[in-house]
Amino acid sequence: MTGTSAGDAIAVRPVGQLPSDEAHRPFLVASLAMATLVGFVLGIHVPLGRLLDAGSPERSADLLHAHGQVQLLGFAGLFVIGMSLRLMPRFSGSRIALPALVPMTLWLLVGGLLMRALVLPWLSGDTHGVLLAVSALLALCGSGCFLLIVFSTVAVDARRFDASSLAFISGASMLFAASVAGALGTIKAADAGMRSLPYLTNNAVLQTELFGFLMLFILGVALRAIPAMVGLPRPGRSASLLAVTLATAVTVLAGSLLYLEDASYERVVVVVADAAFFVLGCMLLALAWQAGALRQAANRLRPASQPHLWLVRSAFVWLVIAGILTCYFGATSIAETRLPGVLEFDAVRHAIGAGTVTMLIAGMSLMILPEFAGDRMTVNRQNQLAMALVLLLNAAAALRVLPSLAGARWSVDERNLSMALAGSLAEAALLAFTVYLFRLMWRSRKANEGTHGI
């Protein structure tokens, strides 16, 4: 009877469609490939080019914008999407809905990002403008597919709806909203002969992707999983309130920035944007407190997984740093009736991106991915990998955030050198993590093929 059921399940699944337990793998593979082959490479190439006075400023600007999108959506975004495909059904008691849209989401996002990073910097004129709009539309279609998957999975077919479900729906909605703003802004910029989005429009898109999409998904996973690891009660209504407040604040911030860019530059709107930025800082601090990684009551992890918690703790240390910086920059901007400066936004963005997001990706993956769990059943080098990642990624985050905080106190060459070193350390860390994970995936695939052959 068991054999018949398994055979029926194989027969029913469409050809080429991955089992639900493996749907995350292509996203993780694409994410790490984008990070190690494109994102961090650009993060090293751009400051080195400036340091050595090589390359045209126009191309460097294109590569800088591409670096930001590849890291936010290609590395962090695809990894978060892949992990959500694995965790959403478990959290909500459902299956992944609309499975045919899963590969479409992947290829649309990857196609748009690769066009942005590998093709556009080398083009000019009308061709550049057309393909810039096409890349934005591909990202929009991909984010739309993901929103449909998330909504159908956690709201339509789910047996449970909690704070994590709310965070997932809000995060997917924020990604779609950022893609809409990016697509409309890109079409307008291309029509005006510009090579990229105007500063405030681009900043609105980046803040929505970072605080709205990534942080809401991190909230949905962290407040569900981490309290149990550190012996604390899981937050209930406060987690839902945090998700709603975070989504509201980033919506107000992005809307204010778009209004200032497209409508009128008014002082009251500047203050509203500053206040929203300050609230976002408070929400980061609240998330760090509620997750509990820095106020551990007990260690519920098995000894083999305990070293991995240092990555998670480091991630939340950087979240606290980002929260303090955001509150400080928001408060001083309110007092001076101005928007936070370019370097202030940059410091917060990289404290979260290079510090919190990258280390959470590594730490949570080591603890919850089945590939690493199976590896812990045998002699392995996960502890050494975890500690190497802690050292390399913390150093990379510090070297990337410090130039923005130093500002004019550092020379341009000193800032570029620090950023290039940060990118090199992060590249080394992610390469080590990627090689280890890909080796486990390959071993698991060969083992499954052998089992099916029997």
Stockholm file with secondary structure:
# STOCKHOLM 1.0

chainA/1-454         MTGTSAGDAIAVRPVGQLPSDEAHRPFLVASLAMATLVGFVLGIHVPLGRLLDAGSPERSADLLHAHGQVQLLGFAGLFVIGMSLRLMPRFSGSRIALPALVPMTLWLLVGGLLMRALVLPWLSGDTHGVLLAVSALLALCGSGCFLLIVFSTVAVDARRFDASSLAFISGASMLFAASVAGALGTIKAADAGMRSLPYLTNNAVLQTELFGFLMLFILGVALRAIPAMVGLPRPGRSASLLAVTLATAVTVLAGSLLYLEDASYERVVVVVADAAFFVLGCMLLALAWQAGALRQAANRLRPASQPHLWLVRSAFVWLVIAGILTCYFGATSIAETRLPGVLEFDAVRHAIGAGTVTMLIAGMSLMILPEFAGDRMTVNRQNQLAMALVLLLNAAAALRVLPSLAGARWSVDERNLSMALAGSLAEAALLAFTVYLFRLMWRSRKANEGTHGI
#=GR chainA/1-454 SS CHHHHHHHHHHHSCTTCCCGGGTTHHHHHHHHHHIIIIIHHHHHHHHHHHHTTCSCHHHHHHHHHHHHHIIIIIIIIHHHHHHHHHHHHHHHTSCCSCTTHHHHHHHHHHHHHHIIIIIGGGCCHHHHHHHHHHHHHHHHHHHHHHHHHHHIIIIISCSCCCHHHHHHHHHHHHHHHHHHHHHHHHHHHHHTTCSSCCHHHHHHHHHIIIIIIIHHHHHHHHHHHHHHHTTCCCCCHHHHHHHHHHHHHHHHHHHHHHHHHHTCCCHHHHHHHHHHHHHHHHHHHHHHHHHCTTSCSCCCSCGGGGGGHHHHHHHHHHHHHHHHHHHHHHHHHHHHTSCCCHHHHHHHHHIIIIIIIHHHHHHHHHHHCHHHHHHTTSSCCHHHHHHHHHHHHHHHHHHHHHHHHHGGGSCHHHHHHHHHHHHHHHHHHHHHHHHHHHHHHHHHHHHHHHHHHC
#=GC SS_cons         CHHHHHHHHHHHSCTTCCCGGGTTHHHHHHHHHHIIIIIHHHHHHHHHHHHTTCSCHHHHHHHHHHHHHIIIIIIIIHHHHHHHHHHHHHHHTSCCSCTTHHHHHHHHHHHHHHIIIIIGGGCCHHHHHHHHHHHHHHHHHHHHHHHHHHHIIIIISCSCCCHHHHHHHHHHHHHHHHHHHHHHHHHHHHHTTCSSCCHHHHHHHHHIIIIIIIHHHHHHHHHHHHHHHTTCCCCCHHHHHHHHHHHHHHHHHHHHHHHHHHTCCCHHHHHHHHHHHHHHHHHHHHHHHHHCTTSCSCCCSCGGGGGGHHHHHHHHHHHHHHHHHHHHHHHHHHHHTSCCCHHHHHHHHHIIIIIIIHHHHHHHHHHHCHHHHHHTTSSCCHHHHHHHHHHHHHHHHHHHHHHHHHGGGSCHHHHHHHHHHHHHHHHHHHHHHHHHHHHHHHHHHHHHHHHHHC
//
